[in-house]
Amino acid sequence: MARDSDTHTESQVTADAETIQSWAETHTLVPVRREHADEQRLEVVPESETGADDEELEWAEFEEALRDRGMVVAWSGDDTEDIDVVDRADVVRRATTESEAVEEALVEGETVESEITDRRVVEHVIVEEVTVESEVADREIVQSDIVDVNLLTTAVNQCSVTRAESPTESTADLTWFQPGTQLEDPYDVEIDVEEEWELAREVVERITIESRVVEADVEETETLESDTMRETVDIEGVTETVLEGELVESPETAAAAVEHDRVESQYREDDVIETNLLRRQTIDEEMTVSKEITGQVSEAETVSADAVSHTVVESEIVDQEEYDVDLAATVAATETTTDTEPVDEPATGEPSVAETEMDDAETSDAEMGTEEDHRVTPEEGDEGKTVVNPDGDQVGMVVDVDGGQLYVDPHPSVTDRIRTVLGWSDHDDDSYLLGTDHIDYIDDEQVVLRMEHDAE
């Protein structure tokens, strides 16, 4: 449905280029020829509003085009919207002065000042349905932050260890092989690790959406000007519809975004609705991280040193002076300890020295007790026990118990001096008999020898 609206305004009308240019200079207006609805129009527009498809004209060229088309320029105020290119016949028809005088003046290029009846058609357009096609034209991540992490699994795929350098310890100092020795023993370590992580990431991105009206069901209109569709299409409604796609969770969220001006939508010159917005999302991710860990370790401690095999490669009898050992004194001391003969009892009836020593020994045994863990007689369960000297140094290991006798595999570090005291120096078997006269006691873990300290 349409209605006529008549207004009377004082206007200046002319086709003279110089006069039009003087009006245009106030607001930096330029004459252009532009395509519109499959036809070319002449317009005077602000220079900032010219588009790539507009053809800007020289003023003289513009004047010639006006005359060829029978058009003039009407200037009715101080705003840019108050200048318009109109048909000369319409001006003559609406002028309040004599039509012929106006026609003649305009043809001659004069400026006519007259009260013109401005009759404009106001369209009431009802848009029943609009079909809009939208697409994301551009997107850009402006911020991305990890807000939470959780390590799920760790897997070691490969681990290699190699000695960084050869040991510098002198072979004359065998402390490397003593348990408890602190060492600086460098090794290069390389480990391949694969980890599974769970991440929560907060992402903010700028999104530009382009929407085009491809079909509209319009009723009650007689003539539809170029900008009528812009005036009748609800741009906020289009924006909300676009947001309800995959950009927000619900129609309420879309409506709230438009209501609080968080979304900017506007028509471009090509009648495309451009929508710009910032969207923030929290995204759960699962991530696999592969690591190569390299380094060097050097702090070490000798925990144990066990002989895997024992093979005598050379054996000889050496001079006692080479090791400063008096064999006669050592043997005599051993015989005195193990082969003491009984002493006759004195006639006085007083206890003999032997009885006194026996009483002392019995008292000592009573004090120590006769528990199974402090005995001298070997048993089959003693196989595998360590044999140590009175100072706790390892001498060998029990490899067999036969007929109440212990057989020992000597430790490689046992000196010939100790072998001589134990009676092991005159043969080269793999195991040696250990007489009970050399045993101080046997407990649950080891066999402790009895020998003179200077013979160790």
DABELMO-V333258 format. One record per residue. N is the residue number from 1. RES is the residue in one small letter. OMEGA is omega in whole degrees, 0 to 359 (999 if undefined). NEAR is the number of other ideal C-beta (glycine too) atoms within 12 Angstrom. D_FIRST is the distance of its C-alpha to the first C-alpha in Angstrom with 2 decimals. Layout:
n=N res=RES omega=OMEGA near=NEAR d_first=D_FIRST
n=N res=RES omega=OMEGA near=NEAR d_first=D_FIRST
This chain:
n=1 res=m omega=182 near=13 d_first=0.00
n=2 res=a omega=174 near=18 d_first=3.83
n=3 res=r omega=179 near=13 d_first=7.03
n=4 res=d omega=177 near=14 d_first=10.58
n=5 res=s omega=181 near=14 d_first=13.37
n=6 res=d omega=175 near=14 d_first=16.89
n=7 res=t omega=179 near=16 d_first=19.94
n=8 res=h omega=180 near=16 d_first=23.51
n=9 res=t omega=174 near=24 d_first=25.65
n=10 res=e omega=183 near=21 d_first=29.17
n=11 res=s omega=170 near=33 d_first=29.24
n=12 res=q omega=185 near=31 d_first=31.95
n=13 res=v omega=180 near=42 d_first=31.19
n=14 res=t omega=172 near=36 d_first=33.73
n=15 res=a omega=182 near=39 d_first=34.64
n=16 res=d omega=185 near=29 d_first=38.06
n=17 res=a omega=183 near=27 d_first=38.77
n=18 res=e omega=179 near=19 d_first=41.20
n=19 res=t omega=180 near=29 d_first=38.85
n=20 res=i omega=180 near=37 d_first=35.99
n=21 res=q omega=179 near=26 d_first=38.56
n=22 res=s omega=175 near=19 d_first=39.69
n=23 res=w omega=186 near=32 d_first=36.19
n=24 res=a omega=184 near=29 d_first=35.85
n=25 res=e omega=180 near=16 d_first=39.25
n=26 res=t omega=183 near=18 d_first=38.20
n=27 res=h omega=179 near=23 d_first=35.91
n=28 res=t omega=178 near=16 d_first=37.56
n=29 res=l omega=180 near=32 d_first=34.82
n=30 res=v omega=176 near=30 d_first=35.48
n=31 res=p omega=181 near=36 d_first=34.00
n=32 res=v omega=169 near=31 d_first=32.84
n=33 res=r omega=184 near=30 d_first=31.62
n=34 res=r omega=179 near=26 d_first=29.42
n=35 res=e omega=178 near=19 d_first=27.88
n=36 res=h omega=178 near=20 d_first=24.12
n=37 res=a omega=176 near=15 d_first=22.31
n=38 res=d omega=175 near=7 d_first=25.48
n=39 res=e omega=180 near=11 d_first=25.98
n=40 res=q omega=178 near=20 d_first=27.94
n=41 res=r omega=172 near=27 d_first=26.63
n=42 res=l omega=181 near=37 d_first=28.78
n=43 res=e omega=172 near=35 d_first=28.25
n=44 res=v omega=188 near=44 d_first=30.37
n=45 res=v omega=173 near=29 d_first=30.27
n=46 res=p omega=183 near=21 d_first=32.66
n=47 res=e omega=181 near=18 d_first=35.58
n=48 res=s omega=183 near=13 d_first=35.22
n=49 res=e omega=179 near=20 d_first=31.78
n=50 res=t omega=180 near=22 d_first=33.03
n=51 res=g omega=183 near=21 d_first=33.12
n=52 res=a omega=182 near=12 d_first=35.63
n=53 res=d omega=180 near=15 d_first=33.56
n=54 res=d omega=177 near=25 d_first=33.06
n=55 res=e omega=180 near=21 d_first=35.51
n=56 res=e omega=185 near=23 d_first=36.81
n=57 res=l omega=168 near=28 d_first=37.94
n=58 res=e omega=183 near=16 d_first=40.69
n=59 res=w omega=179 near=27 d_first=39.64
n=60 res=a omega=178 near=17 d_first=41.38
n=61 res=e omega=179 near=19 d_first=39.75
n=62 res=f omega=179 near=35 d_first=36.32
n=63 res=e omega=180 near=28 d_first=37.09
n=64 res=e omega=179 near=20 d_first=38.10
n=65 res=a omega=177 near=29 d_first=34.92
n=66 res=l omega=182 near=36 d_first=32.84
n=67 res=r omega=180 near=23 d_first=34.87
n=68 res=d omega=184 near=15 d_first=34.73
n=69 res=r omega=181 near=22 d_first=30.92
n=70 res=g omega=183 near=20 d_first=30.61
n=71 res=m omega=179 near=32 d_first=29.00
n=72 res=v omega=178 near=44 d_first=29.95
n=73 res=v omega=179 near=43 d_first=29.62
n=74 res=a omega=181 near=39 d_first=28.21
n=75 res=w omega=188 near=36 d_first=29.71
n=76 res=s omega=181 near=26 d_first=28.35
n=77 res=g omega=184 near=18 d_first=29.92
n=78 res=d omega=181 near=11 d_first=32.08
n=79 res=d omega=179 near=14 d_first=29.78
n=80 res=t omega=180 near=23 d_first=29.32
n=81 res=e omega=183 near=17 d_first=25.58
n=82 res=d omega=176 near=22 d_first=26.45
n=83 res=i omega=188 near=35 d_first=27.72
n=84 res=d omega=174 near=32 d_first=25.53
n=85 res=v omega=185 near=36 d_first=26.30
n=86 res=v omega=178 near=34 d_first=24.37
n=87 res=d omega=183 near=22 d_first=24.92
n=88 res=r omega=180 near=31 d_first=27.67
n=89 res=a omega=178 near=18 d_first=26.16
n=90 res=d omega=180 near=26 d_first=23.04
n=91 res=v omega=180 near=39 d_first=25.53
n=92 res=v omega=183 near=29 d_first=27.57
n=93 res=r omega=185 near=19 d_first=24.70
n=94 res=r omega=182 near=28 d_first=23.52
n=95 res=a omega=179 near=34 d_first=27.11
n=96 res=t omega=176 near=21 d_first=28.60
n=97 res=t omega=180 near=24 d_first=32.00
n=98 res=e omega=184 near=13 d_first=33.14
n=99 res=s omega=183 near=21 d_first=31.21
n=100 res=e omega=180 near=13 d_first=34.43
n=101 res=a omega=179 near=18 d_first=36.14
n=102 res=v omega=179 near=32 d_first=33.37
n=103 res=e omega=183 near=25 d_first=33.30
n=104 res=e omega=182 near=17 d_first=37.08
n=105 res=a omega=181 near=27 d_first=37.32
n=106 res=l omega=179 near=37 d_first=34.86
n=107 res=v omega=181 near=22 d_first=36.70
n=108 res=e omega=178 near=16 d_first=39.94
n=109 res=g omega=180 near=23 d_first=38.70
n=110 res=e omega=177 near=21 d_first=38.75
n=111 res=t omega=183 near=26 d_first=36.61
n=112 res=v omega=174 near=36 d_first=34.54
n=113 res=e omega=184 near=23 d_first=33.89
n=114 res=s omega=173 near=30 d_first=31.40
n=115 res=e omega=185 near=20 d_first=28.63
n=116 res=i omega=175 near=32 d_first=25.49
n=117 res=t omega=183 near=22 d_first=22.19
n=118 res=d omega=180 near=28 d_first=19.83
n=119 res=r omega=182 near=19 d_first=16.38
n=120 res=r omega=179 near=20 d_first=13.99
n=121 res=v omega=178 near=19 d_first=10.41
n=122 res=v omega=185 near=19 d_first=8.96
n=123 res=e omega=168 near=26 d_first=6.63
n=124 res=h omega=185 near=19 d_first=5.46
n=125 res=v omega=175 near=27 d_first=7.11
n=126 res=i omega=179 near=16 d_first=8.96
n=127 res=v omega=181 near=27 d_first=12.38
n=128 res=e omega=184 near=14 d_first=14.35
n=129 res=e omega=179 near=16 d_first=17.57
n=130 res=v omega=175 near=26 d_first=19.17
n=131 res=t omega=183 near=17 d_first=22.65
n=132 res=v omega=174 near=31 d_first=24.82
n=133 res=e omega=182 near=18 d_first=28.32
n=134 res=s omega=176 near=29 d_first=30.71
n=135 res=e omega=176 near=20 d_first=34.34
n=136 res=v omega=183 near=23 d_first=37.02
n=137 res=a omega=182 near=20 d_first=37.59
n=138 res=d omega=174 near=16 d_first=40.49
n=139 res=r omega=185 near=19 d_first=42.72
n=140 res=e omega=176 near=18 d_first=45.78
n=141 res=i omega=180 near=19 d_first=48.38
n=142 res=v omega=178 near=16 d_first=48.84
n=143 res=q omega=178 near=17 d_first=51.41
n=144 res=s omega=184 near=19 d_first=53.47
n=145 res=d omega=173 near=18 d_first=56.15
n=146 res=i omega=185 near=19 d_first=58.53
n=147 res=v omega=179 near=18 d_first=58.54
n=148 res=d omega=179 near=16 d_first=60.98
n=149 res=v omega=178 near=19 d_first=63.66
n=150 res=n omega=178 near=17 d_first=65.97
n=151 res=l omega=183 near=18 d_first=68.86
n=152 res=l omega=182 near=17 d_first=69.00
n=153 res=t omega=174 near=16 d_first=72.00
n=154 res=t omega=180 near=18 d_first=74.62
n=155 res=a omega=176 near=18 d_first=76.62
n=156 res=v omega=183 near=18 d_first=79.57
n=157 res=n omega=182 near=17 d_first=79.50
n=158 res=q omega=177 near=16 d_first=82.58
n=159 res=c omega=179 near=18 d_first=85.25
n=160 res=s omega=180 near=16 d_first=88.05
n=161 res=v omega=179 near=17 d_first=90.92
n=162 res=t omega=179 near=15 d_first=93.46
n=163 res=r omega=182 near=16 d_first=96.33
n=164 res=a omega=180 near=20 d_first=95.45
n=165 res=e omega=181 near=14 d_first=99.06
n=166 res=s omega=180 near=9 d_first=102.57
n=167 res=p omega=180 near=20 d_first=104.49
n=168 res=t omega=181 near=13 d_first=106.75
n=169 res=e omega=180 near=19 d_first=108.98
n=170 res=s omega=179 near=9 d_first=112.64
n=171 res=t omega=178 near=10 d_first=114.30
n=172 res=a omega=179 near=7 d_first=117.18
n=173 res=d omega=187 near=13 d_first=114.88
n=174 res=l omega=180 near=15 d_first=113.76
n=175 res=t omega=178 near=19 d_first=111.66
n=176 res=w omega=187 near=22 d_first=108.59
n=177 res=f omega=178 near=22 d_first=109.98
n=178 res=q omega=179 near=21 d_first=110.68
n=179 res=p omega=180 near=18 d_first=108.07
n=180 res=g omega=181 near=15 d_first=106.30
n=181 res=t omega=177 near=19 d_first=106.60
n=182 res=q omega=186 near=15 d_first=103.60
n=183 res=l omega=165 near=23 d_first=102.53
n=184 res=e omega=188 near=18 d_first=100.21
n=185 res=d omega=189 near=23 d_first=99.37
n=186 res=p omega=175 near=20 d_first=96.14
n=187 res=y omega=174 near=22 d_first=93.93
n=188 res=d omega=183 near=19 d_first=90.67
n=189 res=v omega=176 near=21 d_first=87.91
n=190 res=e omega=185 near=21 d_first=84.73
n=191 res=i omega=173 near=21 d_first=82.26
n=192 res=d omega=184 near=19 d_first=79.04
n=193 res=v omega=175 near=21 d_first=76.71
n=194 res=e omega=183 near=21 d_first=73.35
n=195 res=e omega=174 near=23 d_first=71.17
n=196 res=e omega=183 near=19 d_first=68.10
n=197 res=w omega=171 near=23 d_first=65.76
n=198 res=e omega=186 near=20 d_first=62.72
n=199 res=l omega=169 near=25 d_first=60.33
n=200 res=a omega=185 near=20 d_first=57.28
n=201 res=r omega=176 near=24 d_first=55.23
n=202 res=e omega=186 near=21 d_first=52.37
n=203 res=v omega=174 near=25 d_first=50.03
n=204 res=v omega=181 near=20 d_first=47.28
n=205 res=e omega=175 near=23 d_first=45.12
n=206 res=r omega=184 near=22 d_first=42.26
n=207 res=i omega=174 near=33 d_first=39.50
n=208 res=t omega=182 near=28 d_first=36.74
n=209 res=i omega=176 near=33 d_first=33.92
n=210 res=e omega=181 near=26 d_first=31.49
n=211 res=s omega=180 near=35 d_first=28.17
n=212 res=r omega=174 near=26 d_first=25.91
n=213 res=v omega=184 near=30 d_first=22.47
n=214 res=v omega=180 near=16 d_first=23.42
n=215 res=e omega=179 near=15 d_first=20.57
n=216 res=a omega=176 near=25 d_first=17.05
n=217 res=d omega=187 near=16 d_first=14.99
n=218 res=v omega=178 near=23 d_first=11.36
n=219 res=e omega=173 near=16 d_first=8.47
n=220 res=e omega=174 near=18 d_first=4.74
n=221 res=t omega=178 near=23 d_first=5.59
n=222 res=e omega=176 near=17 d_first=7.33
n=223 res=t omega=183 near=15 d_first=10.07
n=224 res=l omega=179 near=22 d_first=11.50
n=225 res=e omega=186 near=20 d_first=14.24
n=226 res=s omega=183 near=20 d_first=17.41
n=227 res=d omega=180 near=16 d_first=17.06
n=228 res=t omega=181 near=26 d_first=13.53
n=229 res=m omega=178 near=28 d_first=15.24
n=230 res=r omega=183 near=25 d_first=17.81
n=231 res=e omega=186 near=19 d_first=15.52
n=232 res=t omega=179 near=26 d_first=13.79
n=233 res=v omega=180 near=31 d_first=17.04
n=234 res=d omega=185 near=21 d_first=19.27
n=235 res=i omega=177 near=29 d_first=22.45
n=236 res=e omega=178 near=22 d_first=24.61
n=237 res=g omega=177 near=24 d_first=23.64
n=238 res=v omega=181 near=37 d_first=24.60
n=239 res=t omega=179 near=35 d_first=27.82
n=240 res=e omega=179 near=31 d_first=28.75
n=241 res=t omega=179 near=30 d_first=28.25
n=242 res=v omega=182 near=36 d_first=30.47
n=243 res=l omega=183 near=35 d_first=33.12
n=244 res=e omega=179 near=21 d_first=33.33
n=245 res=g omega=182 near=24 d_first=34.85
n=246 res=e omega=187 near=15 d_first=38.47
n=247 res=l omega=180 near=30 d_first=38.30
n=248 res=v omega=188 near=26 d_first=38.43
n=249 res=e omega=188 near=15 d_first=39.83
n=250 res=s omega=175 near=14 d_first=36.92
n=251 res=p omega=179 near=18 d_first=33.22
n=252 res=e omega=178 near=14 d_first=34.55
n=253 res=t omega=179 near=21 d_first=36.45
n=254 res=a omega=181 near=30 d_first=33.43
n=255 res=a omega=180 near=20 d_first=31.31
n=256 res=a omega=179 near=17 d_first=34.27
n=257 res=a omega=179 near=31 d_first=34.69
n=258 res=v omega=183 near=28 d_first=31.14
n=259 res=e omega=182 near=15 d_first=31.42
n=260 res=h omega=175 near=11 d_first=34.73
n=261 res=d omega=176 near=13 d_first=33.60
n=262 res=r omega=180 near=23 d_first=36.09
n=263 res=v omega=178 near=34 d_first=33.72
n=264 res=e omega=178 near=21 d_first=32.18
n=265 res=s omega=179 near=33 d_first=29.05
n=266 res=q omega=175 near=21 d_first=27.33
n=267 res=y omega=169 near=24 d_first=25.58
n=268 res=r omega=181 near=21 d_first=28.04
n=269 res=e omega=179 near=21 d_first=27.48
n=270 res=d omega=178 near=16 d_first=27.42
n=271 res=d omega=175 near=25 d_first=24.34
n=272 res=v omega=176 near=25 d_first=26.81
n=273 res=i omega=180 near=36 d_first=26.73
n=274 res=e omega=181 near=29 d_first=30.35
n=275 res=t omega=179 near=40 d_first=31.73
n=276 res=n omega=182 near=29 d_first=35.22
n=277 res=l omega=172 near=33 d_first=37.33
n=278 res=l omega=180 near=22 d_first=40.94
n=279 res=r omega=177 near=32 d_first=42.11
n=280 res=r omega=180 near=23 d_first=45.49
n=281 res=q omega=170 near=23 d_first=47.25
n=282 res=t omega=188 near=17 d_first=50.68
n=283 res=i omega=174 near=22 d_first=52.21
n=284 res=d omega=180 near=18 d_first=55.45
n=285 res=e omega=168 near=23 d_first=57.59
n=286 res=e omega=187 near=18 d_first=60.94
n=287 res=m omega=174 near=21 d_first=63.00
n=288 res=t omega=182 near=19 d_first=66.32
n=289 res=v omega=176 near=22 d_first=68.56
n=290 res=s omega=182 near=18 d_first=71.67
n=291 res=k omega=170 near=18 d_first=74.39
n=292 res=e omega=184 near=17 d_first=77.70
n=293 res=i omega=179 near=22 d_first=80.06
n=294 res=t omega=178 near=18 d_first=83.19
n=295 res=g omega=181 near=15 d_first=85.96
n=296 res=q omega=175 near=19 d_first=89.68
n=297 res=v omega=184 near=20 d_first=91.73
n=298 res=s omega=180 near=18 d_first=95.27
n=299 res=e omega=184 near=11 d_first=96.37
n=300 res=a omega=177 near=20 d_first=98.61
n=301 res=e omega=177 near=17 d_first=101.43
n=302 res=t omega=182 near=19 d_first=104.07
n=303 res=v omega=178 near=13 d_first=103.62
n=304 res=s omega=176 near=13 d_first=106.41
n=305 res=a omega=184 near=19 d_first=108.68
n=306 res=d omega=178 near=17 d_first=110.04
n=307 res=a omega=178 near=20 d_first=112.45
n=308 res=v omega=178 near=7 d_first=111.15
n=309 res=s omega=180 near=10 d_first=114.59
n=310 res=h omega=182 near=22 d_first=118.06
n=311 res=t omega=177 near=13 d_first=120.38
n=312 res=v omega=182 near=20 d_first=123.61
n=313 res=v omega=179 near=9 d_first=123.80
n=314 res=e omega=180 near=8 d_first=127.06
n=315 res=s omega=179 near=15 d_first=129.84
n=316 res=e omega=175 near=11 d_first=133.04
n=317 res=i omega=185 near=15 d_first=135.60
n=318 res=v omega=180 near=18 d_first=135.41
n=319 res=d omega=181 near=11 d_first=137.76
n=320 res=q omega=180 near=18 d_first=137.39
n=321 res=e omega=180 near=9 d_first=137.84
n=322 res=e omega=180 near=12 d_first=134.63
n=323 res=y omega=176 near=19 d_first=132.70
n=324 res=d omega=180 near=14 d_first=135.25
n=325 res=v omega=175 near=25 d_first=136.09
n=326 res=d omega=185 near=18 d_first=139.57
n=327 res=l omega=182 near=23 d_first=139.71
n=328 res=a omega=180 near=12 d_first=143.03
n=329 res=a omega=181 near=18 d_first=141.70
n=330 res=t omega=180 near=30 d_first=138.50
n=331 res=v omega=180 near=22 d_first=140.39
n=332 res=a omega=179 near=16 d_first=142.93
n=333 res=a omega=180 near=20 d_first=140.23
n=334 res=t omega=180 near=26 d_first=138.61
n=335 res=e omega=180 near=17 d_first=141.95
n=336 res=t omega=182 near=14 d_first=142.79
n=337 res=t omega=189 near=19 d_first=139.51
n=338 res=t omega=188 near=20 d_first=139.69
n=339 res=d omega=179 near=13 d_first=143.45
n=340 res=t omega=182 near=14 d_first=145.17
n=341 res=e omega=181 near=9 d_first=148.36
n=342 res=p omega=179 near=12 d_first=149.41
n=343 res=v omega=180 near=14 d_first=151.59
n=344 res=d omega=180 near=10 d_first=154.62
n=345 res=e omega=177 near=14 d_first=154.42
n=346 res=p omega=183 near=13 d_first=156.67
n=347 res=a omega=184 near=7 d_first=159.75
n=348 res=t omega=182 near=7 d_first=158.74
n=349 res=g omega=177 near=8 d_first=156.12
n=350 res=e omega=180 near=10 d_first=153.33
n=351 res=p omega=180 near=15 d_first=150.16
n=352 res=s omega=178 near=17 d_first=150.19
n=353 res=v omega=181 near=16 d_first=147.67
n=354 res=a omega=179 near=17 d_first=146.06
n=355 res=e omega=179 near=18 d_first=145.80
n=356 res=t omega=179 near=16 d_first=144.32
n=357 res=e omega=180 near=16 d_first=141.74
n=358 res=m omega=178 near=17 d_first=141.02
n=359 res=d omega=179 near=15 d_first=140.58
n=360 res=d omega=180 near=15 d_first=138.19
n=361 res=a omega=180 near=14 d_first=136.28
n=362 res=e omega=178 near=14 d_first=136.12
n=363 res=t omega=179 near=12 d_first=134.92
n=364 res=s omega=179 near=15 d_first=132.28
n=365 res=d omega=180 near=17 d_first=131.22
n=366 res=a omega=179 near=11 d_first=131.05
n=367 res=e omega=183 near=11 d_first=128.87
n=368 res=m omega=184 near=16 d_first=126.54
n=369 res=g omega=181 near=12 d_first=126.61
n=370 res=t omega=181 near=15 d_first=127.15
n=371 res=e omega=182 near=12 d_first=123.50
n=372 res=e omega=184 near=15 d_first=122.65
n=373 res=d omega=175 near=20 d_first=120.61
n=374 res=h omega=182 near=22 d_first=123.78
n=375 res=r omega=181 near=24 d_first=126.28
n=376 res=v omega=183 near=26 d_first=128.47
n=377 res=t omega=181 near=20 d_first=128.98
n=378 res=p omega=175 near=29 d_first=126.40
n=379 res=e omega=182 near=21 d_first=124.34
n=380 res=e omega=180 near=16 d_first=122.19
n=381 res=g omega=181 near=19 d_first=119.02
n=382 res=d omega=179 near=35 d_first=119.92
n=383 res=e omega=179 near=22 d_first=118.82
n=384 res=g omega=181 near=21 d_first=115.98
n=385 res=k omega=179 near=32 d_first=116.82
n=386 res=t omega=176 near=30 d_first=117.09
n=387 res=v omega=183 near=41 d_first=120.58
n=388 res=v omega=175 near=30 d_first=120.70
n=389 res=n omega=182 near=31 d_first=123.47
n=390 res=p omega=179 near=23 d_first=124.17
n=391 res=d omega=179 near=15 d_first=121.60
n=392 res=g omega=179 near=18 d_first=118.82
n=393 res=d omega=184 near=23 d_first=118.69
n=394 res=q omega=179 near=31 d_first=118.11
n=395 res=v omega=180 near=39 d_first=121.24
n=396 res=g omega=181 near=36 d_first=120.12
n=397 res=m omega=179 near=31 d_first=118.75
n=398 res=v omega=181 near=34 d_first=120.58
n=399 res=v omega=181 near=26 d_first=120.27
n=400 res=d omega=172 near=24 d_first=122.78
n=401 res=v omega=185 near=25 d_first=124.99
n=402 res=d omega=178 near=17 d_first=128.09
n=403 res=g omega=179 near=13 d_first=131.12
n=404 res=g omega=180 near=20 d_first=130.10
n=405 res=q omega=179 near=23 d_first=129.82
n=406 res=l omega=173 near=39 d_first=126.76
n=407 res=y omega=190 near=27 d_first=125.92
n=408 res=v omega=170 near=41 d_first=123.72
n=409 res=d omega=185 near=32 d_first=121.65
n=410 res=p omega=175 near=34 d_first=122.24
n=411 res=h omega=181 near=27 d_first=119.36
n=412 res=p omega=184 near=22 d_first=119.33
n=413 res=s omega=182 near=21 d_first=119.89
n=414 res=v omega=182 near=30 d_first=123.17
n=415 res=t omega=176 near=24 d_first=126.02
n=416 res=d omega=179 near=28 d_first=129.37
n=417 res=r omega=179 near=26 d_first=130.88
n=418 res=i omega=178 near=37 d_first=129.11
n=419 res=r omega=182 near=36 d_first=129.85
n=420 res=t omega=181 near=29 d_first=133.55
n=421 res=v omega=183 near=37 d_first=133.48
n=422 res=l omega=179 near=37 d_first=131.83
n=423 res=g omega=184 near=23 d_first=134.21
n=424 res=w omega=189 near=32 d_first=131.55
n=425 res=s omega=186 near=27 d_first=132.96
n=426 res=d omega=175 near=14 d_first=135.50
n=427 res=h omega=189 near=16 d_first=133.18
n=428 res=d omega=178 near=19 d_first=129.73
n=429 res=d omega=178 near=19 d_first=128.19
n=430 res=d omega=178 near=19 d_first=124.46
n=431 res=s omega=186 near=25 d_first=125.24
n=432 res=y omega=179 near=34 d_first=128.11
n=433 res=l omega=177 near=29 d_first=130.00
n=434 res=l omega=181 near=41 d_first=129.48
n=435 res=g omega=181 near=26 d_first=132.47
n=436 res=t omega=179 near=23 d_first=132.00
n=437 res=d omega=177 near=23 d_first=134.29
n=438 res=h omega=181 near=36 d_first=131.47
n=439 res=i omega=175 near=35 d_first=128.86
n=440 res=d omega=175 near=25 d_first=128.22
n=441 res=y omega=178 near=30 d_first=125.75
n=442 res=i omega=176 near=34 d_first=122.97
n=443 res=d omega=186 near=21 d_first=119.74
n=444 res=d omega=186 near=17 d_first=116.48
n=445 res=e omega=188 near=19 d_first=115.17
n=446 res=q omega=175 near=29 d_first=118.07
n=447 res=v omega=183 near=43 d_first=121.78
n=448 res=v omega=183 near=28 d_first=123.34
n=449 res=l omega=171 near=37 d_first=126.47
n=450 res=r omega=179 near=28 d_first=129.62
n=451 res=m omega=178 near=33 d_first=131.14
n=452 res=e omega=184 near=27 d_first=132.57
n=453 res=h omega=183 near=15 d_first=129.92
n=454 res=d omega=179 near=16 d_first=131.71
n=455 res=a omega=182 near=31 d_first=131.53
n=456 res=e omega=999 near=25 d_first=127.74
